[in-house]
Amino acid sequence: MTSVEQRKMIQKLKSVVMKMSADERRAFEMMVKRDRDDEELDSLTMTKLKQLHVKFFPKHSKQDLEDAWNKLKDGK
């Protein structure tokens, strides 16, 4: 993962810091500090960053979105 992708993930996660648990918030704050110092994250920290991103910004499939739209449209 490039430093640009890392920085984008961190910026996006800043909007959901209040939803994080205390341990997640503490780890994320350390990631922010390391990013601010222009340090590269090690593999463990990078894995944790990816896990946080997936947890708070899950990727939905096209079928999931269509099902949700049909549910809203039909009023069920």
C-alpha positions in Angstrom: 0.0 0.0 0.0 1.3 3.4 -0.9 1.6 6.3 1.5 -1.1 8.1 -0.4 -3.6 5.2 0.1 -2.5 5.1 3.7 -3.2 8.8 4.2 -6.6 8.5 2.5 -7.7 5.7 4.7 -6.6 7.6 7.8 -8.4 10.8 6.7 -11.6 8.8 6.0 -11.4 7.1 9.4 -11.0 10.4 11.2 -14.8 10.9 10.6 -15.7 7.9 12.6 -13.3 8.1 15.6 -16.2 8.5 18.0 -17.6 5.1 17.0 -14.4 3.3 17.8 -13.8 1.4 21.0 -11.1 2.7 23.4 -8.5 0.2 22.1 -9.3 1.0 18.5 -9.1 4.7 19.2 -5.8 4.4 20.9 -4.3 2.4 18.1 -5.8 4.8 15.5 -4.3 7.8 17.3 -0.9 6.2 17.1 -1.4 5.6 13.4 -2.3 9.3 12.9 0.8 10.4 14.7 3.0 8.1 12.6 1.3 9.4 9.5 1.8 13.0 10.5 5.5 12.3 11.0 5.6 10.8 7.5 6.5 7.4 8.8 5.6 4.2 7.0 3.4 1.8 8.9 4.7 -1.6 9.6 2.8 -4.7 8.4 1.0 -5.2 11.7 -0.2 -1.6 11.9 -1.1 -1.6 8.2 -3.2 -4.8 8.8 -5.0 -3.1 11.7 -5.6 0.0 9.6 -7.2 -2.1 6.9 -9.3 -4.0 9.5 -10.6 -0.7 10.9 -11.4 0.6 7.4 -13.3 -2.5 6.5 -15.2 -2.5 9.8 -16.4 1.1 9.5 -16.7 1.4 5.8 -17.9 -2.1 4.5 -17.9 -2.5 0.8 -21.4 -3.4 -0.4 -22.1 -5.5 -3.5 -24.3 -4.3 -6.3 -26.9 -6.9 -5.3 -27.0 -5.7 -1.7 -27.7 -2.2 -2.9 -30.4 -3.3 -5.3 -32.1 -5.4 -2.6 -32.1 -2.4 -0.2 -33.5 -0.2 -3.0 -36.3 -2.6 -3.8 -37.1 -3.0 -0.1 -37.4 0.8 0.2 -39.4 1.1 -3.0 -41.8 -1.7 -2.1 -42.3 -0.4 1.4 -41.6 -3.8 3.0 
